[in-house]
Amino acid sequence: MKQERTEYDKTLTVLTVFSIFLMGFIDAFTFITQDGLFASAQTGNIVVMSARLFSGDFLEAVVHVASFVGFAVGAFLAQGIVMRFKDHGWRKYRTYLFLQVIFLMFVALFQEVIGAYALGFLLGLLAGYELTVFRKIQTTSINNGIMTGNAKNMMNNLYLAIFHNDRAALSTFVTLLAGLLVFMLGAGAGAFILLFGEHWNLWAAFLLNLIFYIWLLIKKD
C-alpha cells in the first residue's frame, strides 16, 4: 500500500510539472496569436474581457467570454472524471492523459478552420481540465496555470521559513518557486515555437502529451 502511494505521488508530481509547463506554453500561444487571450490565466482573461466590455468593444470581448466559459465547463467535467476514477490509483492518469491527447489532436487538426471563438472555448476547456486533475507536486498543492495564488503562497512560506525556522514552509517555498519557473519556461518555449509558424504550437503541445502518455503506458506497475 505504501509503495502504491509513493508511485501515485511520483506520477502526479511528474504530470503536474508537465502540466505547468504546458499551461505556460499554451497561454503564450493564445496571448500572442489571439490578441491578449489567456487560456489558463483566467484572472488576466477576466480583466481584459471586462475592460473590452466596458469600453464598448463587445465583439472583441466575446472570445474572452468563450475562454472563461470553456474553462468553467472544463473544470466542471474534470471534477466528474476525477470522482469517477478516484479509486484507480496512479493508473487513472493514463486515462486522463489519453483524453488530453485525443483532445489536443482534434484542436491541432482543426485550429485553422474552427475560428477564434471556438478555439478560445476549447483551450479554456483544456485549461480547466488540466488545473483540476494535475495539481500537486510531492505534498504541495499548486495551481498549474494561475500564478498569482502560487506567488502569494510562495512568499507567505518564505516568511515562515525565515522568521519561524519552519522547514516544511521552506520546502513549500522551493516547490512553488520551481513551479513558477517551469511556467515561465513553458511560456518562453511557447513564444519561441511561434517563430516557426502559429500552427506549430498546438502540434508541439500534442506531441509532448503523446510522449508522456507513452511513458505512462510503458511504466511498470
N, C-alpha and C positions, 0 to 999 in steps of 0.2 A: 504493500500500500504506500509506504514512504517513497519507494523507488518510483512508483507510478506518479506520485505527486511531484517529485523532483523533475521527472521528464515533462510533465504538464507545464510546470513553471518555466523550464528552459525553452520549450517550444513557444509558449506565449511570449516570452521575452524577445526571442529572435523575430517573431512575426510582428510584434509591436514596434520594434526598432525599424523594421522594414516598412511598416505602415506609416510611421512618422516621416520617413524619407519620401514615401510615395505621395503623401498629402502635400508636402512641400513642393514636390515635383509637379503635381497637377495644379496646385494653386499658382505656380509661376506661369504655367501654360494658360490658364483661364485669365489671369490678371493681364498678361501681355497681349493675348490674341482676342480677348473678349471685352476689351475696353474697361478694365478695372474690376472684373467679376472675380469673386472668390468662391471656390467650391467647399472648402472645409472651414476657412476662417469666417464664420458667419457673422461675427461682430463687425468686422470690416465691411462685409457684404450688406449688412443692415444699415450701416452708416451711409454708404454710397446710395443704396436704394432709397432711403429716406430723404437724402439731400436732393436726389433727382425728382422724387415725387413732389416735394415741396417747392422745387424750382420750376415745376411745370413740364419737366422732361419725362412725361408719362411713358412713352414708348421705350425710352432708354432704361427706365426703371423696371420694365416687365421682366427682363432677363434676370435681374437680381431677385425679383419675386419668385421666378421659376426655380432658381437655385435654392432659395430658402425653403420653398415647398418641397422640393426634391430631398433636401437634407432632412426635413421633418419626417417625410414618408420613409426614407431610408433607415432612420433611427428607429421608427416605429416597427417596421418589418424586421429589422435586425434583432430587436428585442424578442420578437416571437420566435425567430430562428434560434437564438441563444437559449430560450426556455425549452424549445423542442429537443435540443441536443445537449442539455446541461449535464446529463449523466453518461456521456460518451467518452470522457477522458480527453487526452490530447489528440486522439484520432479525429475528433469532431472538426479540427482545424483543416483537415483535408477537404471536408465538405464546404466549410466557409470559404476556403481559397479557390476551390473548384467553381463555386458560384461567381466569385470575383473574376476569375479567368474568363469564363464564358461571357460575363457582362462586359468586360473591357474589350474583348474581341469584337463583340457586336458594336460597341461605341466607336472603336477604331475603324472598323469596316465602313460604317455609315456616317462618320463625322462630317464629311463634306456635303452631305445631302439632307441631314436632319434639321438643320437650321440652328441659330444661336439659342433660341428659347428652349428647344428640346435638349440641346447639348448642356445648357446650364442646369436644367432639371435633372438630367441623367448623372452628371458629375456631382451635383449636390446630393443626389440619392446615394451614390457610391461613398461620398464622404460621411454621410450619416451612418451608413452601414459600417464603414471602417472604424469610426470613433466609438461604435457600440461593441464590436466584437474583439477588437485588439486594443487593449488599454492598460497593460500592466508590464512593467519591467522589473523582474525579480519580485520584490514585495511592495514596490512603489506604483501606485495608480498614477497614470499620466494621460493627459488629453493629447492625442496624437495629431491634432490638426489645429487646435486653438491655443496659441502660446501665451496669451495674456494670463490665464489662471496658472499655468505652469511657471511663468516668470515670478508671479506673486508668491506662490508656494516655495519656489526656489529660494527667494530672498528671506522669507519667513524662517525657513530651515537653516539658512546660513546664520541668521541672528542667534538661533537656539544653539547652533554648533559652536559659535564663537563665545557667547556670553554665558551659556549654561553647560558648556562642555558635553553636549548631547551627541554621542557618536551615531545614534540612529538618524538624527537630523542631518548630520554631516553626510551620511550615506545617501539620504534622500536628496540633499542638495546636489551631490555629484551626479546622481541619476537624472535629475531634472535638467541639469546643465548639459549633460550628454544628449538628452532628448532634444533640447533647443538647438544644439549644434548640428544634430542629424537633420532636423527640419530645415535649417539654413543650407546645409549641404544639398538636400533634396531640391530646394528652391533654386539654388545655383545650377545644379545639374539640369533641371527643367528648362531654365533660361538658356543654357548652353546648347541643349539639343535643338532648340528652336532656330538656332543659327543655320541648321541644315534643312529647315523646312517645317512649317507648322504641323503637318500631318504626322511627323515622326514622334512627337511627344507621346501621344496615346499608344502608338505601336510599341514604343520603348516600355511604357508602363505595362502593357500586356505581356511583353516578353519577360520582364522582371517578375511579374506574378506567376508566369508559367514556370520559370526556373524554381521559384520557391515551392510551387505546387509539386513539381517533380521531386524536389528534395523531401517533401513530406511523404510522397509515395514510396520512395526507396528507404526512408528512415525506418530503422528496425524497431519493432515493438519492445 
